[in-house]
Amino acid sequence: PLDIPPQPPVVMAKRRGLHRLLLATVVVTLVGECAFTFAGRRFVTSSAGRRNVELRAEKKYRVLVPIAEDSEEIETACITDVLTRAGADVTVASCSGDLQVRMSRGLKVVADKDIKDCKGETWDVIALPGGMPGAEHLRDNQVLEEMLKDQKSSGRVTAAVCASPAVVFAHHGLLESSATCYPAPKFKELVGSGWKDAKAVVDGNVITSQGPGTSLQFALKIVEEIYGEAKAQELAEQMVTNRA
């Protein structure tokens, strides 16, 4: 037999650690998940978890953007542009009766559908631009009101920016305990004591933001909620902006 000299305890401990690491790799390959300790730290590895992240990134989420006469065009453009960049299937829906909608600064936008044709479909996100009196027109659309309430009760994402968190969401009881909106006193009062001075606020499945200047951060926050932080950061860097 070979005469192998005894190894120092430190060397033996390192070898045991490497053996555990190798065994963990084999277990992950075979069963998908393993917990182990290496170099004094506990690790949990999961091939299933990695696959879930991949599936989340690959899914084509459905996003509905309702607009009406005098909705804010910068906010509408930011929502539709950023979510499309993320890979979502974005539909712009008119709440004004005609597909061509005159926005708050005179820009004319042609919607994809009438809001009535969107009811009964499943949307991962319903995101409202603001603008006045555009937000009031959205508030008063009965079909949209029913869709928003169904969206909230089903646990799917609702989002609003500028005046819409106050004028639409607060009016219909869609806000959680905290939210933000355009920082004018009349809107802050509608939101109530839960108003936060932040570019974007996430409370449960409700996302709110403040105005045209925070619209990119608002849209990126929606991306973060459905596609994950890494995707939102990737888009922020591509567009040379920051996340909220």
N, C-alpha and C positions, 0 to 999 in steps of 0.2 A: 504493500500500500504506500501511497505517496505520503511523505512527511510534510504536511501543510502546517506552517507555524500559526499559532492563534492570532486572530486579528483584533486590533484595538476596538473597544466598545463603540467609538464614534463611527468607525468604518462599517461595523456590523449594522448599526442603526440606519446608516444611509442606504446600505444594501436592502434592508427590510423595507425601507420607504420606497425604493425603486421597484421592488417586487410588488408592493401594493399598487403603485401607479400603473405598472404593466397589467396587473390583474384587473384593475378598474377599467382600463382601455378595452380589454377583452370582454368584460361584462357589459359595457355600454354597447359594444358591437352586437352582442348576442341578445340582450334584453332591453336595451335602450336607456337604462338609468342606473346610477350607482352613487352611493355616498361613501367617502373614504377620507382618511387623515394622512397628510403628507407634510413633512417638515413642520409639524406642530400646528398645521391649519387644516380645517375641515372643508372638503369640497363636495358639491353635489353636481353631478354631470347628467345631462339628459339629452339624448339625441332626439327624443320626442319634443322636448322644449325648443330645440333649435328648429325642428321642422315646423312647429307652430308659428314661430317668428317668420319663417320663410313663406308659409301659407298666408299669413297676415299681410306680408309685403306684396304678394302676388294677387290677392283678391281685388276685384274691380268693384269698389264700393259705389253705391248709388247715392248721389247727392242732388237734392232738389233746391233750387234757388228761386223763390217766388219774388216777382217784382210787380210794381203798379205804377200808375202815373205819379211822377215826382219822387220815385225812389232814387237813392244816391248812386250815381254811375261809377265813381271810383270804388266804392265798397262792393258793388256788384261785379265789377271787373276783377278786383282782387280775389274775391271768393271763387269765381269761375276759373280764372287763370291758374291760381295756385293749386286748386284741387284737381284740375285737369293735368297739370304737371306731375302731381303725385300719382296719377294713374286712375283717378276716379272717373266714373261715368256721370257727367254733370248735365242736368237738365234745367233750363231756365223756363219758368212757367209764368204766364201773364195772369194777373188778377184783375185786369182792366177790361176784359171783353174782347179786345183786339190783340193780335199777336205783336203788332208794332206798338211799342210803349215809349212815350216821351218822358225822359228822365228829368231830374231836378234842375239840371243846367242846360236843358234843351237837346241833349244827345238822344237820338232815337235808337232803341234797341229792339231787335226782332226776337221774340221769345221762341222757344222750341215747341211749346204746347200751351194750351189753355189750362188753368189750374184744375178745372173740372175734369179734364182728361187724365189727371195725375192721381185723382182720388181712387182708393182701392188698391193702389200699388204699394209695395214695400220700399221705403227709403231708409238708407242707413243714417243719413243726415238731412235735416231740413234747415237751411241757413238763410236768414233774412238780412238784406241790407237795410240801412236806415233811410234818412232823408225825410223832410217834411214838406207837404203833408203826405208823402208816400207811405210813411209808417202808419198813418191813420187809415189810409186806403187798405193796407194789408190787414190791419186790425179789424176792419169792418167787413172783410170778405168771409162769409159764413163757411164756405168750403175749406178755406185755409184754416180757419179756427178749429173746425172738426179734425182736420188732419194733424194740426199741432197738438191737440189734446190727446189724440190717439198715439202720436209719436211719443209723447211723454209717458203715457200710461204703459206703453210697451217697452220702455227702457231704452229706446233708441235716442240718438243725439239730436238735440235742438240747439240752434245757435242764432244769435242776433247781435247786431252792431249798431252803434250810434243811438238814434231815438227809439229803435225797435225794442230793445230790452224793456224800456219803460212803457212805451205806448202800446206795444203788442203783448209782450210776455207778462208784464205786471198786470195788465188789464185782464188777461185771461187766466191768471193764477198759475202761470207756468214757471215762475222763478223758484229757485231753492232759497236757502238762507242768505246767500251772498251773490252779488252780481255787480256789474258796472254798466255804464251807459254814457251817452254824451254828457259831459259834466256841466250842464246848465241846471240851475236850481229847480226849475219846473219838472225836469226829468228825474233828477236825483230824489225829489220828493215822492215821485211815483214809485221808484224802486224801494224807497224806505230805508230803514236803519241798516240794512245789509249792504248798502252801496259801498263799493271799494274803489279807491283811486288807483286803478291798475290798467295796463294796456289790454289785458285779457284776463278773465276770471273763469275758472272751471269749477263748477259745483255740481257734483253728480254727473248727469248726462247733459247739463245745460252749460253752454259756453257763451259768454258775453264780452263785448268790447266797446270802445269809446267813440270812434269816429273815422273819417277818411284817413287820417294820419296813422291810425293803428290797424288799418285793414289788412296789411300784409301779415302782421303779427297775429291778428285774429284768424286769418285763413291758415297760417302755419300751425296755430294751436289746434284747429280742427284736424289737420293732417297728423299732428302728434297724437291726438286722441284715437284716431282710427288706424293709422299706419305705423305709429311708433315714433319715438324721439329721434332715432337715427335718420329716418326719412325726412322728418321736419328739418333737422339740422343740415342735411344734404341740400335740400331746396333753399334754405336760408343762405347758405354759402354760394350757391349758384346765382342767386338773385342779389348778392352783395347786400344783405340785410341781416338783422338780428332777430332772434326769437324772443317772445315775451317770457 
